[in-house]
Each structure stands twice: as structure tokens, then as C-alpha cells.
Amino acid sequence: MSTLTPESMVAVIGTGYMGGGIAQTFALAGHPVAVADATLEQAERAVRRLVAEGEAHEGSGLFPEGAHEALRERLTPATVEDAASRAAYITEAVPEQVALKHDVLGAVSAAASPDAIIASNTSAIPIGELAATVTGPERFLGVHWMNPSYFVPSVEIIPTERTDPQVATGVVDLIRAIGKVPTIVSDSPGFVANRLQFALYKECTRMVEEGIATPDQIDEVVRNSFGFRLPFFGPFAISDIAGLDVYAGSMATMERAYGERLAVPAVLAEHVASGRLGMKSGQGFYRHGPEDAERVRDYRDTAYARLVQVRAELADREPPLHG
Ligand SMILES: NC(=O)c1ccc[n+]([C@@H]2O[C@H](COP(=O)([O-])OP(=O)(O)OC[C@H]3O[C@@H](n4cnc5c(N)ncnc54)[C@H](O)[C@@H]3O)[C@@H](O)[C@H]2O)c1
């Protein structure tokens, strides 16, 4: 299998919203990138758009100095077959339709060198299902970027049962080397990010349907409550800080009201029954040493104060949302 280096040729198939940002990110990290779309003309248009956008972003300080020159130099339009045949790492980012992805992955894997690694940016389709049309499924995996790709750090790496473990390791290194945060997750529908995002979304829409709150009330509460903490702590860290007994108590009330859907999770009940209450008892979902509480408080309070400042700086640029 190809050893991926900072100079490895990358191919991005599908240059819309996601593929465009993925191509820019690889190019700005130094990779030559072959860019393909449904037709060569679309790929040529995409390259012109990505360079122009790079110039605008460079002007406003969002991309580094020299970005648009680097994009002009490193992004090359190509046909799907040509892009795939030249690259060591190929990712598809075509629309979220199973049949289309099968067609594109079939064409890409037929044209690619047997050593090339092939990735899908699907949001939710199980990677094992997409592997069916890939020649050499041991070199295939999910590599799921978030939108907008250049700015959002997370990239989920989703090997299937058939993916060569060295391929997954090589892709983790590649994604880390271009400045992203790769996390290996299991191959299940929606992976981690979208399953969680849509679980939250489902409960939000339910509250609207039940007349509990309007969309703008929910958005305001989420942004300014638990959503405000999420850039710094994930849900398990937050529950350890708050106290798992506190969580179990709150969830018991929800369980009485909403039933199984919001029932106290077995793992939470077990922790509480065993005295593992989070930070205050030294053990919860994480282990906490004697100095950790002080460090968490210091980091948390500094981070939150800075976030308040960033939001105040950006307040007059906040777009209006019309209900
Ligand atoms: N939009 C998001 O927020 C987001 C986030 C993460 C992942 N994704 C996933 O990324 C993928 C792409 O989504 P998007 O939002 O960029 O879509 P998009 O519609 O913006 O872009 C898709 C691109 O694929 C091209 N395309 C269509 N058929 C093609 C073909 N046969 N060969 C080559 N190119 C073809 C289109 O012309 C278009 O440029 C989807 O699987 C989506 O679920 C999207």
C-alpha cells in the first residue's frame, strides 16, 4: 500500500461544498491535488472558484499569506479517471446517494493504482456497504470531514472489517499532518458525529412540535448553555465535572416524564452505585488526580472568559435569523 508523505498526490472527486474545502486543505498543507467533478469543465470551474475563494480568504486573514498562489500552483483539474490514476490517496465527496457513490467508487478503484488508498466522505452510509464496489476493499475506508472543512478540526476515520489496519494508521497520520484531528470510530450508520448531532436535532424538533419552545428559543438556549461549553469539554468530561450523581438524579426525573427515551443509562447508574461520582470522588468516566480539579477549574474559567470575549468581538457581524 502507498506510504503517504507530505508530498503525496491527492485526488478529490466531487468538488462541491465539502470536496472543495478538502482540496484546499490538502493543497495548503503542501500536497499536489488533482480535482475532478462530473465533467472536466466542472472541475476547471471548481479550481477557479477555489483559487478565487482562497484569494478572498487570504485578504481577510482567514487563510495564510501566499494561500491563493499555493492553491493556483497545487490544484489541477482532471477527469475522474485521470485524477484517480495519478494519486496515492483518493477521496470521493460526491452527493449522498448510495447508487452514485457505488458508481464513482467503482470507476475510481478501477482507474487507481493498486497501491492507492481510497476514502469516502459519506455523512452516514455504512462504509462496509460502500466497499462492495471497491476493487481491493482492504485499501478503502471512511474519512469523514466536517463542514466547513478547512476550519473545523475533526475528521472521523472509519475502517471496515476488511480495511488493512496499516491503511487506517497511514490515513490517521496523513490527516494529522495536515493539521486536523483524526479520530478512529466504528463503522455504524451516522458514525459518531452525525448520530449525536441528529439525536439532538430530533429532540429539538420534538420540542417544537410539542409547543415547548420555538426554534429561536432553542437555538438561543443551546448556544448559551451546554453548547457554550462544548468547544472545551465533551459530554463525558462535562458529566464528570458536574457530578454523575447529579446527572443520574436529573435523568431520573426525565425518565419519569419521557420514559425509555431519556431513561437513566445503565452505565451511569453503575458508576453512581459504586461511588464513582466523577471529579469529586476521583473517578467517573475518567480518572481524576488530586490536582486535576484545580487545573480543570483554571482551564475552564480561562477558556469560558476568552470565549465570551471572542463572541463580543464578533457580535456586530452576527447574521440576523428571521423567524
Ligand atoms: N455538506 C455538508 O455539510 C457535509 C458534511 C460532511 C460530509 N458531507 C458529505 O460529503 C459528500 C458531498 O457533499 P457536499 O455537501 O459537498 O455536496 P455538493 O452537492 O456540494 O457537491 C457534490 C459534488 O459532486 C459532484 N458530482 C456529482 N456527480 C459526480 C460524479 N459522477 N463524478 C464526480 N463528481 C460528481 C457535483 O457536481 C458536486 O460538485 C456527501 O456524501 C455528504 O453527505 C457533507
The ligand as a Gaussian input file, in Angstrom:
#p B3LYP/6-31G(d) Opt

LIG

0 1
 N      -22.479000      19.453000       3.291000
 C      -22.083000      19.052000       4.481000
 O      -22.261000      19.738000       5.486000
 C      -21.370000      17.732000       4.612000
 C      -20.586000      17.484000       5.755000
 C      -19.866000      16.265000       5.831000
 C      -19.980000      15.325000       4.825000
 N      -20.770000      15.606000       3.733000
 C      -20.845000      14.568000       2.685000
 O      -19.933000      14.933000       1.648000
 C      -20.437000      14.481000       0.388000
 C      -20.558000      15.659000      -0.556000
 O      -21.438000      16.612000      -0.002000
 P      -21.440000      18.137000      -0.470000
 O      -22.292000      18.869000       0.507000
 O      -20.060000      18.596000      -0.752000
 O      -22.234000      18.002000      -1.871000
 P      -22.271000      19.025000      -3.096000
 O      -23.545000      18.764000      -3.804000
 O      -21.939000      20.421000      -2.657000
 O      -21.042000      18.542000      -4.017000
 C      -21.053000      17.335000      -4.711000
 C      -20.165000      17.478000      -5.931000
 O      -20.079000      16.213000      -6.580000
 C      -20.165000      16.445000      -7.971000
 N      -20.583000      15.222000      -8.648000
 C      -21.855000      14.762000      -8.891000
 N      -21.807000      13.618000      -9.584000
 C      -20.492000      13.330000      -9.811000
 C      -19.806000      12.293000     -10.477000
 N      -20.474000      11.303000     -11.078000
 N      -18.455000      12.321000     -10.508000
 C      -17.765000      13.332000      -9.926000
 N      -18.369000      14.344000      -9.271000
 C      -19.714000      14.346000      -9.212000
 C      -21.153000      17.587000      -8.111000
 O      -21.047000      18.212000      -9.370000
 C      -20.702000      18.482000      -6.966000
 O      -19.667000      19.363000      -7.357000
 C      -21.774000      13.792000       0.688000
 O      -21.560000      12.424000       0.875000
 C      -22.196000      14.453000       2.002000
 O      -23.085000      13.659000       2.759000
 C      -21.446000      16.783000       3.606000

